[in-house]
Amino acid sequence: MPGVGRALFRFPIPDSRFPALMDTTLTLTTDMALVLGLVVLTMVLFLFERVRADVVALVVLVLLGLTGLVAPEDIFSGFSSDAVMNVIATMILGMGLDRTGALNRLAGWLVRHSRGVEERLLLLSSAVAGLNSSIMQNTSVTALYLPIASRLSARTGVSLSRLLMPISAAIIMGGGLTMVGNSPLILLNDLLVAANANLPSGVGTLEPLNMFAPAPIGLALLLAALAYFHFFGNRQLRDETDKGVAPARTQSYFAKSYGIEGEVFELTVSADSPLVGMSLGEAEALHGAPLLLALKTGNESRLAPPGDARIWVGSVLGAMGARQQVADFAQNQFLRLSTRLRTFGDLFNPSRAGISEAVVPPTSKFIGKTPAELHLRKTHGISLLAINRDKDVLRENARNVPLRAGDMLVLHSIWQDLARTAASRDFVIVTDYPKGEQRPHKFKIAMVIFAVTILIALSSKIPTSIALMAGVAGMLVSGVLKMDEAYSAINWKTVFLMACLIPLGWAMDSSGAAAWVAGHSIERLPDGLPLWLIQLALALLTTLFSLVISHVGATIVMVPLAINLALAVDGNPTGFALIVALSASNNFMTASNPSISMITGPAGYTAREMWRVGAPLSMVYTTIVVLMVNLMF
């Protein structure tokens, strides 16, 4: 590695490669002071959180315009940058995959292949989440995996605290597999291109990185995360299985609170069955009957069928209950039992239907009426499973119990039907459930569009932002998404924060503030300092900044500094900038990382626990980034 010494700055040569950087007499101008002042102001406001981060970003943008640090015609260019377009596109594509139930299918696959073994479940779920984060925003993947983790926890008994931290860490590290996996990497290419306008003469143009340029580093990081939690980290996480069932763990919660088992079976009616000719209500009243939630007669399949619907030879019933109870009922009634949902797979898809709780308010028109009189199944498409009244659970003959204000109703329905009924305000839903329309029949179309989008993005001839937007257009035209859903998928706070802060990075570079800081930093370093040690210091400083001003802010402030620092020490500017962009996401300890902030509540992590598990992982992350960048650049 080339050494670093003060001689580089003591002997300015007119035709040298980096004349501006080699002159330690580089004067701190008014523009430099203003930019550095804005950086300090941004850090202070982000640190104390008295003002919202997006408001801070807007204030900084306005001040950059008022002071003339960024030209008026460029001040709002951040909103049209490739980085912002990439973020918007990945958010919308993630919504498209969510609407088709792709990740719910993935949850089922994870459960089947883990076979109830905790170590295998942790390894599989973390690995797949990490791979998903390479093509979707980290926060989007985290949001999608929270309910998946809850279902995995409910089905396997593994506590959420032992699932969410490994999954979230894998998501953060997997984001380094591509240039669209997280916001810092999306920003990096824009910052590299912008830096070209202010490079000293004789320095080669900085080229944008292709989509999979950081893949070796991201793969090393992801493997390190999997190994860390397999051999060490997960032992530091408490197991909360003895602390009761978390409300988010839907199936085990309802099983514990109401005795309602979440397993669903299909029962096919034979010619010898005594159920032939009965109504569904009569069949449910039989001794030992499970909950009958679905019925297929002929070509019509229906969830929450009305009680007067007739059962015929060849009809298929969707029954929910304990395995032994359902098996006994099937044997007594001459029904063929199937544990695989061939007929009702789409109807019972967790992204489309499930169990929920609703409270009857004092203003409800349902008060004084029985569920049977309300025809909940026939009119609203909702099955009543139980009533929780004054801590008593009423399951037997619940359909004939007059409702009172304050009753908690346990329901099973398609989410769309539930949302439609809840709009009447006759009961209030207290369970979180997917509000949007689910389209499992569009799954194959969505996956084809997504695959084609990635292939186009791999082409060096077409910018990534155009490729991703082509995928968005495909999902809208094919009906995977509606336009209003695409708008709602965009996290405008993230977009606004990024677009408003991008000009701050430009000002750091164009004003010479980054060069001034880099020059004076290098002058104070000892002679002969190895290049890798400077990179390590840069990585740690960026990590520290990310704890204070978020990963987006740290990237925008530190990339111009890293480029100038690399030029000063005869390093690779792209490599130094990549260290910054990767290190900006190196935060597994605090809520300033959006992915971490999303899991602390559901898993109940304490600050001490986060630091105990996250700090060693952060050091592993830094070591791998510096090592891999040196191997690649």
N, C-alpha and C positions, 0 to 999 in steps of 0.2 A: 504493500500500500504506500502511496506517496506521502511523505511527511508534510506537516503544516508548520510554517514558521513565520516570524514577523518580517523576514526578508522580502516576502512577497509584497509587503506594503511600504518598505523603506526605500525601494528603488524604482520609482515610477519611470517607465520607458515610454516615449511617445507612441511607438508603433507596436506596443504590447497588445496581447489579446484582450486584456481586461483593464483598460486604463482607468475607468471610473472607479473600479473596485480596489485598484492597487494604491490609490491615493488616499492616505489616512487623513488628509486635510479636507476631505469631502465635507462641505459646509452644511450644517443643518439649516435648511431654508424654512421660510414661513409655511410653505405648502407641506413640507415634511412634518413640521411641528403640528400643523392642523390635522393631518392624517393620523399621526401617532396619538394625538389627543382624542380623536374620534374612536380609535381602537381601545384606548383606556376607558373612555366613557361607555362604550359597548360592553366591555368586560365587567365594569362595576354594576351597570344596570342588569346584566344577565345574572351576576352573582347574587344580588340582593332580591331579585325577582319582585320588586315593588311595581314594576311595569311589565306588561305582557311582552314576550320575546318578539312577536310580530310587530307590536307597536314600536318597540326599540328599533327594530330594523327599518321601519318606515321613517322614524325620526332621523336616523343616520343617513338614509337616502336623501331626505330633504336637505339636510345640512351639507351633504356633498354637492348638491345642486346650487344651494345658496352661496356657498363659498367658492364656487367655480372650480373645485378640485376635479370634477368630472364634467365634460362638455354637455351643454343642454341637450344636444341631439343624441347623446349616449346614456343619459341618466336613467332612462327607463328601458334600456336595451336588455337588462337582466331578465325581464319578463318574456322576451322572445328568444332567449338563449337556448341552445341545445340541451343544456342541463335541466332547465325547467321543463322543457317539452318531454324529456326522457322520464322525469319524475311523474308528470301527469299521465303519460302513456302507461307506465308500469302500474300505477294505481288502478286505472280503468281495466287493464288486462287482468289484474288480480281479481277485480269484481266479477269479470266475465267467468273466470274459472270457479269462483265461489258460487255464482248463480246456478251453475250446472251440477253442483254437488261433487266436484272433482276431489276436494279434500276430505269430504265425508267418506267417499269410497276408499280413500287412502287410509283413513282411520280403521276401517274394517280390515283392510289388508294388513295393517300393522298388528292388529289384535290376533289375526289368524296366524301370522308368521312368527309372532313372539311366543305363542303357545303358553302364555301365562308365566313365562320366566322373566323376572324383573330386569335382570341384566340385559337380556336380549331385547326386551321392550325399550329400554332406555337407549340402547345402541341404535336400534332400527329407527325409532322416532326421531332421535337427534340427527342421525345421518340424513334421513329424508328431508327433515326440516332445513338442514343446512344446504342441501342441494336445491331445494325450492327457493331459498333466499338468494340464489345466484341469478335468478331471472325475475324476481319480484322485490319490491321495497321491503326492507327489514321489518318495518312497523306493520305492513300489510300481512306479511307471513306470520308475525307474532299474533296479530289479531285473529287470523284464521286458525292458528294452532291452539289458541286458548280453549275454545270449545272442544277441539279434538282431544287435547290433553285431559279435559274434564271427563269426556266419554271413556278414554283409555283408563283413567283413574277409577271410574265407576265400575268398569267391566273387570278390571284386574285386581283392584284393591291396593294398587300402588299409590301412595299419597301424592297430591299435587306438588308438594314442596320438593319431592324427589324427582319429579318429572320436568317442572317448568324451567328450573335453572339450567340443566343440561341442554334442553331444547333451545332456550333463548341464547345461550352461549354459542351453540352450533349455528344458529341463525345469523348471529353477528359475524362469526368467523367465515361462514359460508358466503356471506355477502362479498367477500374478497375474491370470489371465483370469476366474476365478470365485472365489466365497467358499469353495469346498471344495477348491481346488487345493493348498493347503498348510496346515500346522498353525497358523501365526500368523493367517492370514485366517479360519480356522475358529474360532479363539479370539476374534477381534475382536468379533463380535456379542454374545457373552456378556459381554465386558468393557464394552461400550457400555451394555448393558442394566443391568448391575450398577452402573455409574457414576451412573445416574439417581437412586439412593437418596441420594446425597451431594452432588448439585448444589446451588449456592446458589439461594435463592428468586429467581424472575424469569427463570431460565434455562430455555429450551425443552427439552423431553424429547428425549433422543438416541434416534433410531430405528435399528433394525437395518438393515443394508444388504441389498438384495436380491441374489440369486445372481450376477447379471452386473454388479453395480455397478462393480467395478474393471476391467471388460473393456477400456475404452479404454487404461488404463494398462498392463495386461498385454499388449495387442496391440503397443503402442509398445515395450515391453521386449523382446518376442519378436522383433520386426523389427530392433531394435538388436543383439540377439545374433546373428542371422543375418548382418547386415551386418558386424559386428565380425569374425567368424571368416572371412567371405568375403574381406574386404579386408585384414585385419591379423593377427588372432589366430592363424590356422592356420599362418602362416609362422613363428610362434614355437615351434610344437610340432615336435619332432624326428620324423623318419620312421625307424621301426625296421625297415624292410623288409630291411635288410642284416644284421640281428642274428638272423636265423633266425626260425622260426615259433613264435609263442606257443602253448603247449599249449591255451589256450582256443579257439584257432581250429581247431576240430575237423577240418574236412574237409582243409584244407591240411596240418595236422599229420599225419594218417594218410597223406596222399599222399606227404609228405616222408619219413616214418619207414618206411612199409611198401610204398610204391608203389601204394597203393590209391586210385584215382580216385573222387571222390564223385558224379560225374554218373550219373543213373539214366535208363534208357530202357525203353520198352515194345516188345516184339517179338511180333508176331502170327504164329502158325504157319499157313502156307498148305497146301493139299492136296498140293502138290508137294514139300514139305519132307521131307528124310530124317529129321527129328527125330520124325515121326509114329510113335507106338508105342514110342518110346524112354522109358526112365526118366530122371528129372532127373539122377541121378548119372551115367548114361551120357553125357548131353548135356554135362555139365560137364567130362567127361574128354576131349572132342574137342579137337583142336588149335586154339588161338586162341580158345577159348571164354571169354567174360567171366564174372564172378561172377553166378550166377543166384539171385536172392534172393526172388523171388515167383513164384507161378503161379496163373493163373485157368483153371479148367476148368469149363465149364457156368456155373452161377451162383455157384460157390464161389471166392472169392479168398483166398489164404493167403500170409502172409509166412513165410519159412523153411520151405518145404514139405519133406517127407521125401524122401530120395534115391530111394526106390522109386516115387514118384508118377509117373504116366504122362502123356506129352504127346500130345495129339490135335489133329486139325484144328480150328482156331479157338481153341486155347489161347493165352493171353497170358502171356509171360514178362517178369518184371521183372529187367533186367540192369544191372549196374553195371560201369563200366570206361571207358577212354579212348574218346572219340567215334569215332576211326578204327578202333579194335579192334572195337567193337560193330558199326560199319557193315560192316566186312569180314565178320564172322561172319554178320550178317543176309543179306548178299549170297550167301555160300557156301551157306547153309542154307535159302535161299528164304523168308526171314522179312520181314515188313513192319515197318519201323522207324518209331517215333514218339518224338519228343523231349518231347511233352506227356503228362503222366501222367493220362490220362482214366480208366483202370481202377484204378490203384494210388495215386491222389492222396492218399486218406486214410491208406493203409497207410504211405506214405513221408513223411507229414507229420512234420517234425522234432520236433514236440511229442509225437508218438506213437511214433516209431521212429528208430533211427539206429545209428551205429557206437560201440563202446565197447571198453575194455581191461579185462581181468580177470587177476589173478594166481592161480596154483594154489598154495595153502598146503600146508605139509608134512602137515597132518592130512586132506587131501582124499581122498575115495574115488575120485577120478578118476585118481589116480597109477597108472601102469602100464597104463592102458587107452587105446585109441585113440578119437578123436572118433567114428569110425564105429561102434565097439562101444557107445559111450554113447548113440547115437541122439539127438544134441543137437537136431536139427531136429524129429524125430518126438515126442520126449518133452518137450523144453523149449521148442520154438519158436525155437531160436537157430541162426544160421548162423555157422560158423567160417570166417573169412577168411584168417587167418594165425597163425603161432606165432612169437613172438620168444624165442629161446633163446640165451643167452650171446652176445648182440649179433648173432646170425645170424637172419635172417628166413626162415622156412620157409613157402612158399606152395604150391609144387608138392606135390601128394599129401598135404597137411596132415592130411586126414581119417584117414590111416592111420599117423600118427606117434604112438607111445606117449607119454603125457604124463608130465612130471617135475615135482617140486616147484620152484617158482620160474619156471615157464614163464609168459610173458605171452601170453594169448589175445586175438586181435583178433576181435570178435564183431559181428554185425549182428542186431538183433532189435527187437520191440516192447518198449517200456520196461517195460510191465507183466510180460511174460514174463521179462525180465531180472531184475526185482526179485523175482519169485517164485522163480527159480532161485538167486539170490544168497542168499536166506534160508536155504538148506540149508548154507551155509558151505563148499561144495566148491570154490568159487572166490570171490575178493574183487574186487569192482568198484572200479576206481580212477578211472573217468571220472565226472564229475558228470553226472547225467541227471535228467529230470523223474520224481519218485517217485510222483506222484499219477496217478490215472486220467484219461486225456484223453477228451473227449467232443466230437469235431468235428461229430457229427451234431446237437448241440444249439446249433450256432453261430447259426442264424437266430433260434431262440427267445431266446437270450441277448441278441442285438442288439435284438430287439423290446422285451424287458423293459427293457433299458438306455435305449433311446430314450424309452419311456413314462415311466420314472423321471425323466429330465431334464426332460421336458415338465411333469410334475407339480411338480417343484422350481421351475420357472419361475413357477408360480402363486403369487401373493402371499397366497392364502387358506390355503395349507398350508405349515407349517414345513418347511425343507429336510431336517431330521433325519427327519421322518415320511416324506417323499417317498423319501429314500434307503433307509430301512428297508423301505418298501413294495417297492422293487426287490429287496432282499435276500430278502424273503419270497417274491417271485415266482420267483427263481432256485432257492430251496429246494423250493418246491412243484412246479416244473416239472422237477426232476431235473437242472438244470444243475450244482448243487452238492449235496453231502450235508452234514448238520449238522456232522459231525466235521470236515469240510474247512473249513466256515465258521469253526469255533473255531480251527483251525490257521492260518487266514489272518490272524488278528488279532495284531498285534505288541503284546503286553501291556506290554512295556517302555515303548513310546511312550504307550500309554493311561494307564499308571500315572503316568508322569512328568507328563503334562498334568493329570490329575485331581487329583494331589496339590499341584501348584503353583498351580492356579486360586485357591484360597483366599488365597494370598499376595497376589495382585493385589487381591482384595477388601479385605484388611487394609490394603494401601497406601492405598486410597481412603478406607475408612471411618474409619481412625484419624487422617486428616488429614496423614499423612506425605508423600503426593504433593503436596498443596497447600503444605505447608511447604517442600519442596525447590523447587517451582516458584516460589514467592514470593521465596525468597532468591536463586534463580538470576537472576530478572528484575531484582532490585534492583541486581545487580552488572553488568548490561549497560549499555553506553554509551547516551546519549540518541539518539533518532532512528534506532535500528537498524531496517532494513527487515524486514518480516515474513518474507520469503523466506529471509533469512539465518538467522533463528532456526529456521526449518524445516530448512534445510540442516544446521545444527548438531545438531538433534534427530535427523536421519537418520543423520549420521555417528556420533553417540553410540550410537544403537541398533545400528548395524553393528558398532561396537567391542564392545558388550556381547554381540552374537551370536557373536563370535569366542571369547568367554570362557565364557558360560553357556548356549549353545545358542539356537536361534531361539525355542523355546517359552519359556524362561526370560526372554529379552530382551523378548519381547512382554508377558508378564505383569507385569514390573517397570516397563516404560516406558509402556504405554498409559495407566494412571492419571495418570502424570506429564505425559504429552502433553496429556491432556484439561484438566488444571488449568493447564498452561502456555498453552494456547489461550485459556482464559477470561481469563487475566491480561493477554494482549496483544490482546484483542478479535479473536481468530482463530476459525476454525471448528473446534470440538472434534472433529467426525467426520473432517475432513480431516487434522488433526494425528495422530489415532489411526491413520488409514489409512497415513500416512507411516511410522509405527512398525511396523505389521504388515507392510508391504511391505519395509521396510529390514531387518527381522529375518532375512529370507532372503538378504540381500545379502552372501553369503560364498562366493567362488569360489576361496579360497586355502587353507583349512585343513580338517581332518577334522571340525571341530565342526559342519559342515554335513553331514547324513547322506548326501545325494546325492553330494557330493564324496568323502566317505570311501569310498564303494562303488566308485569308479572308479580310485582312485589305485593300488591293487594290480594289477588286471588290465592297466592301461595302463603301469605302471611309471613314473609321474610322480615327479619329484624335487620337494622343497619349493621350490627356487629356480625351477623351471619353473612351478609352480603360481602363485607370486607374480608372476612375469614376465607370465604370461598373464592371471591373475585380477585383479590390482590395477587395471589400467586399465579392465577391464570393470566392476569394482565402482564406479569413479568415474562411468562412463557410466550405470550403474544409478541411482545417487543423483541425478544431474542430471535424468534423465528422470522419476523419481518426484516430485521437488519441483516440476518444471515442470508436469507433468500434473495433480497435485493442485491447484495454483493455478489452472489453466485450468478444472478441474471444480468447485472449491469456492470 
